[in-house]
């Protein structure tokens, strides 16, 4: 499923090219080279450069399922794919173990499964439109870390 979603994103050129995390051919090295090149280029033309580093706290846990599915629809994913993703994300629950005791289960209404193949990909789709907000500066991202 991840391969098919990646292929669709690639074919439709959906993911912003400045997102280096969770993409084939992109890495933390890609992100670092882009940032260093932006700084060097600005320095070469005597521009003042300010780098703002942002790290989203609990980023994977904050993915709203409804918003994500609406974004999938907006990107042209079929209704059956959106329903499949919704099914994958829905009806998850968790509990906490402390020593030998367990808490009650709680229903999860947001977040993507960490440690999964689809979790990072769905997160990348979820944050894809954040690049559109910064119109007057260079932006790059690696996973949940943004560099403006």
C-alpha positions as CSV (number, residue, x, y, z in Angstrom):
1,X,0.0,0.0,0.0
2,X,2.8,2.4,0.8
3,X,4.4,1.8,-2.6
4,X,1.2,2.5,-4.3
5,X,0.7,5.7,-2.3
6,X,4.2,6.8,-3.0
7,X,3.8,6.1,-6.7
8,X,0.6,8.2,-6.8
9,X,2.3,11.1,-4.9
10,X,5.2,10.9,-7.3
11,X,3.1,10.6,-10.5
12,X,0.9,13.6,-9.5
13,X,3.9,15.5,-8.1
14,X,2.0,16.2,-4.9
15,X,4.6,16.3,-2.1
16,X,6.5,19.5,-1.8
17,X,10.1,19.0,-3.1
18,X,11.4,20.8,0.1
19,X,10.2,17.9,2.3
20,X,13.2,15.6,2.7
21,X,11.9,13.2,5.3
22,X,10.2,9.9,4.4
23,X,10.9,10.1,0.7
24,X,13.0,8.0,-1.6
25,X,16.1,9.9,-2.7
26,X,15.8,12.4,0.1
27,X,17.6,12.4,3.5
28,X,18.9,14.5,6.3
29,X,21.9,15.2,4.0
30,X,19.5,16.6,1.4
31,X,18.0,18.9,4.0
32,X,21.4,20.0,5.3
33,X,22.7,20.7,1.8
34,X,19.7,22.8,0.9
35,X,20.0,24.9,4.1
36,X,23.7,25.4,3.7
37,X,23.3,26.4,0.0
38,X,20.5,28.9,0.9
39,X,22.8,30.5,3.5
40,X,25.8,30.6,1.2
41,X,23.8,32.0,-1.6
42,X,22.4,34.8,0.6
43,X,25.8,35.5,2.0
44,X,27.2,35.8,-1.6
45,X,24.8,38.6,-2.4
46,X,25.3,40.4,1.0
47,X,21.8,39.5,2.4
48,X,21.2,39.1,6.1
49,X,20.2,35.5,6.9
50,X,18.1,34.4,9.8
51,X,17.5,30.7,10.3
52,X,14.5,29.6,12.4
53,X,14.4,26.0,13.4
54,X,11.0,24.5,14.4
55,X,10.4,21.0,15.8
56,X,6.8,19.9,16.2
57,X,6.1,18.4,19.6
58,X,4.4,15.0,19.4
59,X,4.0,15.6,15.7
60,X,2.9,12.1,14.8
61,X,0.4,12.0,17.6
62,X,-1.2,15.2,16.4
63,X,-2.4,14.1,13.0
64,X,-6.1,14.6,12.9
65,X,-7.8,11.7,11.1
66,X,-10.6,13.8,9.6
67,X,-8.3,16.5,8.3
68,X,-5.9,13.9,6.9
69,X,-8.7,12.1,5.0
70,X,-10.0,15.4,3.7
71,X,-6.5,16.2,2.4
72,X,-6.3,12.8,0.7
73,X,-9.6,13.6,-1.0
74,X,-8.3,17.0,-2.1
75,X,-5.2,15.4,-3.5
76,X,-7.4,13.2,-5.7
77,X,-7.2,9.9,-3.8
78,X,-10.2,7.7,-4.6
79,X,-13.0,7.2,-2.1
80,X,-12.0,3.6,-1.6
81,X,-8.4,4.6,-0.7
82,X,-9.6,7.2,1.7
83,X,-11.9,4.7,3.3
84,X,-9.0,2.2,3.6
85,X,-6.8,4.8,5.3
86,X,-9.7,5.8,7.6
87,X,-10.1,2.1,8.5
88,X,-6.4,1.8,9.2
89,X,-6.4,4.8,11.5
90,X,-9.8,4.2,13.2
91,X,-10.7,2.2,16.3
92,X,-7.1,2.3,17.7
93,X,-6.7,2.4,21.4
94,X,-3.8,2.4,23.9
95,X,-3.1,1.9,27.5
96,X,-0.1,2.5,29.8
97,X,1.8,0.0,31.8
98,X,3.5,1.1,35.0
99,X,5.4,-1.7,36.9
100,X,2.9,-4.6,36.8
101,X,-0.3,-2.4,36.5
102,X,-2.1,-1.2,33.4
103,X,-4.3,1.8,32.9
104,X,-7.7,1.6,31.2
105,X,-7.7,1.7,27.4
106,X,-8.4,5.0,25.8
107,X,-9.6,5.5,22.3
108,X,-7.2,7.3,19.9
109,X,-8.9,9.9,17.7
110,X,-5.7,11.4,16.2
111,X,-2.2,10.3,15.3
112,X,-0.5,7.9,12.9
113,X,1.0,4.6,14.1
114,X,4.7,5.2,14.9
115,X,7.1,2.5,13.8
116,X,4.8,1.7,10.8
117,X,5.5,2.0,7.1
118,X,2.5,4.2,6.5
119,X,2.7,6.5,9.5
120,X,5.6,8.7,8.2
121,X,4.1,8.8,4.7
122,X,0.7,9.9,6.1
123,X,2.4,12.5,8.2
124,X,4.2,13.9,5.2
125,X,0.9,14.2,3.4
126,X,-0.7,15.8,6.5
127,X,2.0,18.6,6.7
128,X,2.4,19.0,2.9
129,X,0.5,22.3,2.7
130,X,2.5,24.0,5.5
131,X,5.0,25.0,2.8
132,X,2.4,27.1,1.2
133,X,2.1,29.4,4.2
134,X,5.7,30.8,4.1
135,X,5.6,32.9,0.9
136,X,8.5,35.3,1.7
137,X,11.2,32.9,2.9
138,X,12.9,29.7,2.0
139,X,11.5,26.6,3.7
140,X,12.8,23.1,4.1
141,X,11.7,20.2,6.2
142,X,13.1,16.9,7.3
143,X,10.3,14.8,8.9
144,X,8.8,17.0,11.6
145,X,11.6,19.5,11.7
146,X,11.1,22.8,9.7
147,X,13.8,25.2,8.7
148,X,12.7,28.7,7.7
